């Protein structure tokens, strides 16, 4: 076993599964699908949820009186291996960091994310995500369940046949989903880069291979092309309008706008990114302008009945562990109902990723991916930033007893 594996195996000692059934009581239990029970107990055994009792059992293993238990959160858009290097700059291949140093950073990102209450993420994407996914899956590193696209497909010069080949190559290499770029970065204006025909070829091949296709698209034109091409999910959509949102409703397309975290993280850490690629004065100015647009699009999406609205933060270097910030933004700034925001970040994300039969809600037979927060997030969404308990697959990684303030 490598030194890195040994270190994180030691960190995960607290995450060993308990012997025999575990009972988790809370003043309220949210099932992730819109249902809730007051004064209920979740019973867990061998990593699975056995049942939910609508009362407080005698001497529960974990008692969260005054708190709320819900499914572990899911972030459908992160970059798990993106990190700030020892010089305080965004890591690039040119900065001289070794693979071991990059591995430490990725593992630390994952641990922060898990402790923040996110028990599953979709990392889209980098080739390095695969090893991180597999090491977490083996129990060597504590972190959320990871699904990855590996490297995204971004070259707009590829033919339809070449795009199908690229999709197949990703899947054959172990990708759980496919990431495509249908538009430029917001820092470059967000204009459409792939045609509807190109997207139809790539997304069609992904569907044939049985994996979701997730499309980076900012402009209304690029969103429309991806939706009409049958792509599974649209990410970003800063320039989305009512027409393309209504089109997503009609086509059943999942939509994941970012409310503010990704832009604020870049702007708050400007000196850590400035001068790298399109992180120019013009690029930062574009992100400043994008913040109110992103909030407005999120507000419009949240108010559109029938839209498959999912939750993803685009957490990059510097943002890991702050993944719940956009829940606060969605409720406080974009006007989404707290319950709807929680559903998006649990059961609907699981549905979009094709893992709803494994996680994303509380029900008999599902994985025991559970968190507790201090207080009632339906009344005060800031409670989502006070995670007092994290269990993934029946293993406990965080436990702040009732009466102790969760950091």
C-alpha positions in Angstrom: 0.0 0.0 0.0 1.4 3.5 -0.9 2.0 6.1 1.7 -0.9 8.1 0.4 -3.2 5.1 0.8 -1.9 4.4 4.3 -2.5 8.0 5.4 -6.1 8.1 4.2 -6.9 4.6 5.4 -5.9 5.9 8.8 -8.1 9.0 8.4 -11.0 6.7 7.5 -10.8 4.6 10.7 -13.8 6.6 12.0 -15.6 5.5 8.9 -15.7 1.8 9.8 -19.2 0.3 9.6 -20.8 -0.4 13.0 -21.6 -3.9 14.1 -25.4 -4.5 14.0 -28.2 -2.1 13.2 -27.7 1.6 13.8 -30.5 3.9 14.7 -30.5 7.6 13.7 -33.1 9.8 15.3 -33.9 13.4 14.3 -36.6 15.9 14.9 -37.3 15.8 11.2 -36.4 13.4 8.4 -36.5 14.6 4.8 -36.7 11.7 2.3 -35.2 13.7 -0.6 -38.4 13.5 -2.7 -40.5 16.1 -0.9 -41.7 14.0 2.0 -40.9 14.6 5.7 -41.5 13.0 9.0 -41.3 14.6 12.4 -39.6 12.8 15.3 -38.5 9.8 13.2 -35.7 7.2 13.3 -33.8 5.9 10.3 -32.6 2.3 10.8 -29.4 1.2 9.0 -27.7 -2.2 8.8 -24.7 -3.3 6.8 -24.5 -0.1 4.7 -28.2 -0.1 3.7 -31.3 1.6 5.0 -33.6 -1.0 6.6 -36.6 1.2 7.3 -37.8 4.5 8.8 -39.7 4.4 12.1 -42.1 7.3 12.7 -41.1 7.6 16.3 -38.0 7.8 18.5 -36.6 4.4 19.4 -35.2 3.7 22.8 -31.7 5.0 23.1 -30.9 5.7 19.4 -27.3 5.3 18.3 -27.3 8.8 17.1 -29.6 11.5 18.5 -30.2 14.7 16.5 -33.0 16.2 18.5 -33.6 19.7 17.1 -31.8 18.7 13.9 -32.7 17.3 10.4 -31.6 14.1 8.7 -31.8 13.8 4.9 -30.1 11.9 2.1 -26.5 12.7 1.5 -26.2 15.6 -1.0 -25.1 15.2 -4.6 -23.2 17.8 -6.6 -23.7 17.0 -10.3 -20.8 19.2 -11.5 -17.4 19.4 -9.8 -13.7 19.2 -10.8 -12.4 16.9 -8.0 -8.8 17.0 -9.1 -8.5 20.8 -9.6 -6.5 22.4 -6.7 -4.4 25.3 -5.6 -0.7 24.4 -5.6 1.9 25.1 -2.9 2.5 28.5 -4.4 -1.2 29.4 -4.0 -1.9 29.2 -7.7 -4.2 27.0 -9.7 -2.4 23.8 -10.5 -1.4 23.3 -14.1 0.8 20.7 -15.8 3.6 23.3 -16.1 3.9 24.1 -12.3 6.2 21.1 -11.5 3.9 19.4 -9.0 4.5 15.6 -8.9 1.7 13.0 -9.3 2.0 12.3 -5.6 1.4 15.9 -4.7 -1.5 16.1 -7.1 -2.9 12.9 -5.5 -2.7 14.4 -2.0 -4.5 17.5 -3.2 -7.3 15.6 -4.9 -7.8 13.4 -1.8 -8.0 16.5 0.4 -10.6 18.0 -2.0 -12.6 14.8 -1.7 -12.4 14.7 2.1 -13.5 18.3 2.4 -16.5 17.7 0.0 -17.6 14.6 2.0 -17.4 16.4 5.3 -19.6 19.2 3.8 -22.4 16.6 3.4 -21.9 15.6 -0.3 -21.8 11.8 -0.5 -21.8 11.7 -4.3 -20.4 13.9 -7.0 -20.0 13.9 -10.8 -16.5 15.1 -11.7 -16.4 16.4 -15.2 -13.7 16.1 -15.9 -10.1 14.9 -16.0 -8.4 11.6 -16.7 -7.1 11.7 -13.1 -10.7 11.4 -11.8 -10.7 7.7 -12.6 -8.0 6.8 -10.1 -9.5 9.0 -7.4 -12.9 7.4 -8.0 -11.5 3.9 -7.8 -9.4 4.5 -4.7 -12.5 6.0 -2.9 -14.6 3.0 -4.1 -12.0 0.6 -2.6 -12.3 2.4 0.8 -8.6 3.6 0.6 -9.5 7.3 0.6 -12.4 8.9 2.4 -14.6 10.8 -0.1 -17.9 11.0 -1.9 -18.9 8.4 -4.5 -17.5 9.8 -7.8 -18.8 9.5 -11.3 -16.5 10.9 -13.9 -16.5 11.8 -17.6 -12.7 11.6 -17.7 -11.5 14.2 -20.2 -14.2 16.3 -21.8 -14.8 16.4 -25.5 -14.3 20.0 -26.6 -12.8 20.1 -30.2 -15.4 21.7 -32.5 -13.4 20.5 -35.6 -14.2 16.9 -35.0 -16.5 15.2 -37.5 -19.6 13.3 -36.5 -17.8 10.0 -36.9 -14.9 11.3 -34.9 -17.2 12.4 -32.1 -18.8 9.0 -31.9 -15.3 7.5 -31.7 -14.3 9.8 -28.9 -17.4 9.0 -26.9 -16.7 5.3 -27.4 -13.1 5.8 -26.3 -14.2 7.5 -23.1 -16.7 4.8 -22.2 -14.2 2.0 -23.0 -11.7 3.8 -20.7 -14.2 3.7 -17.8 -16.1 7.0 -18.1 -19.5 7.0 -16.2 -20.8 9.9 -18.3 -19.8 12.1 -21.2 -18.9 15.8 -21.0 -19.2 17.9 -24.2 -18.5 21.6 -24.9 -21.2 23.1 -27.1 -20.1 26.7 -26.4 -17.1 28.7 -25.4 -16.2 29.6 -21.8 -18.1 32.5 -20.2 -14.7 34.2 -20.1 -14.6 34.0 -23.9 -18.2 35.1 -24.5 -20.0 31.7 -24.4 -20.8 31.5 -28.1 -21.9 28.2 -29.7 -19.0 26.0 -30.9 -20.6 22.6 -31.9 -23.5 22.2 -34.4 -26.7 20.4 -33.7 -25.5 17.6 -36.0 -22.3 17.2 -34.1 -24.1 17.1 -30.8 -26.6 14.6 -32.1 -23.8 12.3 -33.1 -22.0 12.5 -29.7 -25.1 12.5 -27.4 -26.6 9.7 -29.5 -23.5 7.6 -29.1 -23.5 8.3 -25.4 -27.1 7.2 -25.1 -26.4 4.0 -27.2 -23.5 3.3 -24.7 -25.9 3.8 -21.8 -24.2 6.8 -20.2 -25.6 10.4 -19.7 -24.3 13.2 -21.8 -23.7 16.5 -20.0 -23.2 19.6 -22.2 -21.4 22.8 -21.3 -23.6 25.5 -23.0 -23.9 29.2 -22.2 -25.6 30.8 -25.2 -29.3 30.2 -26.0 -28.3 28.9 -29.4 -25.9 26.3 -28.0 -28.5 25.2 -25.5 -31.2 24.9 -28.2 -28.9 22.8 -30.4 -28.0 20.4 -27.5 -31.6 20.0 -26.5 -32.8 19.3 -30.0 -29.9 16.9 -30.5 -31.3 14.8 -27.6 -28.5 15.5 -25.1 -29.3 14.5 -21.6 -28.3 17.5 -19.5 -27.3 21.2 -20.0 -24.9 22.9 -17.6 -24.4 26.6 -17.0 -26.8 28.3 -19.4 -26.0 31.9 -18.3 -27.6 33.3 -21.4 -30.6 30.9 -21.4 -33.9 32.5 -22.2 -37.5 31.5 -21.6 -37.8 29.9 -25.0 -34.9 27.4 -24.4 -36.0 26.7 -20.8 -39.5 25.8 -22.1 -37.9 23.7 -24.8 -36.0 21.8 -22.0 -39.3 21.2 -20.3 -40.9 19.8 -23.5 -37.9 17.5 -24.2 -37.4 16.4 -20.6 -33.8 17.7 -20.5 -32.0 18.1 -17.2 -30.8 21.7 -16.5 -28.0 22.6 -14.0 -27.4 26.4 -13.8 -24.8 27.6 -11.3 -26.1 30.3 -9.0 -22.9 32.0 -7.8 -20.2 29.9 -6.2 -18.1 29.3 -9.2 -17.9 32.9 -10.2 -17.4 34.2 -6.6 -14.6 31.7 -6.1 -12.7 32.9 -9.2 -13.2 36.5 -8.3 -12.3 36.1 -4.6 -9.2 34.2 -5.6 -8.4 36.3 -8.6 -4.6 36.4 -7.9 -4.6 32.6 -7.8 -5.9 32.3 -11.4 -4.9 35.5 -13.1 -2.7 35.1 -16.2 -3.5 31.4 -16.8 -5.3 30.8 -20.1 -8.4 33.0 -20.5 -8.1 34.3 -16.9 -7.5 37.8 -18.2 -8.9 41.2 -17.2 -11.6 40.7 -19.8 -12.3 37.2 -18.5 -12.8 38.4 -14.9 -15.0 41.3 -16.1 -17.2 38.7 -18.0 -17.5 36.7 -14.8 -18.5 39.8 -12.8 -21.2 40.5 -15.3 -22.3 36.8 -15.3 -23.3 36.8 -11.6 -26.6 38.6 -11.8 -27.4 36.8 -15.0 -26.8 33.4 -13.4 -29.0 34.3 -10.5 -31.7 35.5 -12.9 -31.5 32.3 -14.9 -31.7 30.2 -11.8 -34.7 32.2 -10.6 -36.5 31.7 -14.0 -35.6 28.0 -14.0 -36.9 27.5 -10.4 -40.2 29.2 -11.3 -40.7 27.0 -14.4 -43.0 24.1 -13.7 -42.0 20.7 -15.1 -38.3 21.6 -15.6 -35.9 18.9 -14.5 -33.7 21.3 -12.5 -30.6 19.7 -11.0 -27.9 21.0 -8.7 -24.3 21.4 -9.6 -21.8 24.0 -8.5 -18.8 23.6 -10.9 -16.6 23.5 -7.8 -13.0 24.1 -8.9 -9.8 24.8 -7.1 -10.6 26.7 -4.0 -14.3 25.8 -3.8 -14.2 22.2 -2.6 -16.1 21.9 0.7 -18.2 25.0 -0.1 -20.5 23.0 -2.3 -23.6 24.0 -0.3 -23.1 27.7 -0.9 -25.3 27.5 -4.1 -28.2 26.1 -2.0 -28.2 29.3 0.0 -27.9 31.3 -3.2 -30.8 29.4 -4.8 -33.1 30.1 -1.9 -32.0 33.5 -0.7 -31.2 35.2 -4.1 -33.0 33.1 -6.7 -36.2 32.5 -4.7 -36.3 28.7 -5.0 -38.3 26.9 -2.3 -35.9 25.2 0.2 -37.6 21.8 -0.3 -37.2 22.1 -4.0 -33.5 23.0 -3.7 -33.0 20.0 -1.5 -34.8 17.7 -3.9 -32.6 19.0 -6.8 -29.5 18.2 -4.7 -30.6 14.7 -3.8 -33.2 12.6 -5.6 -33.3 14.5 -8.9 -29.6 14.5 -9.2 -29.6 10.8 -8.6 -32.2 10.4 -11.3 -30.2 12.4 -13.7 -27.1 10.3 -13.0 -29.0 7.1 -13.3 -28.3 6.0 -9.7 -31.7 6.6 -8.1 -32.0 2.9 -7.3 -28.8 3.2 -5.2 -28.9 6.6 -3.5 -30.4 10.1 -3.5 -33.3 9.4 -1.2 -34.3 7.7 2.1 -36.0 4.4 1.5 -35.6 0.7 2.4 -32.8 -1.0 0.5 -31.0 2.2 -0.6 -27.4 2.9 0.4 -27.1 4.5 3.8 -25.9 7.8 2.5 -27.2 10.2 5.1 -26.4 13.5 6.7 -27.7 15.6 9.6 -27.8 19.3 9.9 -28.3 21.5 12.9 -31.7 23.2 12.7 -34.4 23.1 10.1 -33.3 24.0 6.5 -36.9 24.3 5.4 -37.2 27.4 7.7 -33.6 28.5 7.5 -31.6 27.3 4.5 -28.3 28.4 6.3 -28.7 25.1 8.2 -27.2 23.4 5.2 -23.9 24.9 6.1 -24.1 23.3 9.6 -23.5 19.6 8.8 -23.2 17.6 12.0 -23.2 14.1 10.7 -22.1 12.4 7.5 -22.6 8.7 6.7 -21.8 7.2 3.4 -22.6 3.5 2.7 -23.1 3.0 6.4 -19.8 4.4 7.4 -19.7 7.5 9.6 -17.2 10.1 8.7 -18.5 13.0 10.7 -20.4 13.2 14.0 -20.9 16.4 16.0 -23.2 15.5 18.9 -26.4 17.5 19.6 -25.6 20.5 21.7 -22.3 21.1 20.1 -22.1 23.7 17.3 -21.1 22.3 14.0 -18.3 24.3 12.4 
